């Protein structure tokens, strides 16, 4: 994510970049040393999308300041 957006790792370490998901569980996180997108929680498709064939898990990346 850091490379794709041209972000400095210091912005991630300073909490200027956040990943937000709907609901209580945050399934994704950014690794502050590399800027890689990681799964932060176990993702159980059967629990999230029981009766839906196409399962989509949305999240937003919020970057404070200028890009």
N, C-alpha and C positions, 0 to 999 in steps of 0.2 A: 504494500500500500504506500509506504513512504517513497519508494522509487517511482511508482506510477504517478503520484501526485507531486513529485518534486519537493517533498518535505524533508527538513532536517530532523535527525533523530532527537535533537534537543527539544523540538516542539512536542514530540511524543512523551519524552521524559518529564516535561514541564506541564503535562496534562492539558496542552492546548489542542489535542486531538482526542476525540472520544467516539466510541461506538455505542449507539443507542438502539435497543430493540423494544418492540411493544411488549407489554406484559412485565412480569416481575423478574423473569429469568433472563440474564444476559448471556447469550450463547456464544458470542464472539468477543475477542479482545485483541489488542495490538501489543505485540512484544516490543518493549521499549528499547531493547538493545539492537534489534534488527529492523523493526518496522513491519514485520510480517503479521498477517492476519491469522489468528489462531482460534480454534474452538475452545471456549472457556468452560463449557458444560457439556455433558453427554447429551446428544441429540437423538431422541427416540421418536422415529417417524410415526409409529403406531399410536403413541400418546398424543402427538401434536396434530396429526391429520388422519384420524380414525377412518372416516368414511369418504375421504376426498382422494381421488386418484392422483391429481397433481398437487404436490405439497410444496409450498413456497415459504421460506423463512426469511422475512425481510428485516433489514437493519439499516441504520443511517450512520454515516460518518460525519461528525461535526468537527470543523476546523476553525479555531478562533484565530482572528487576525487575517492578514493578507496571504494569498497564495501566489 
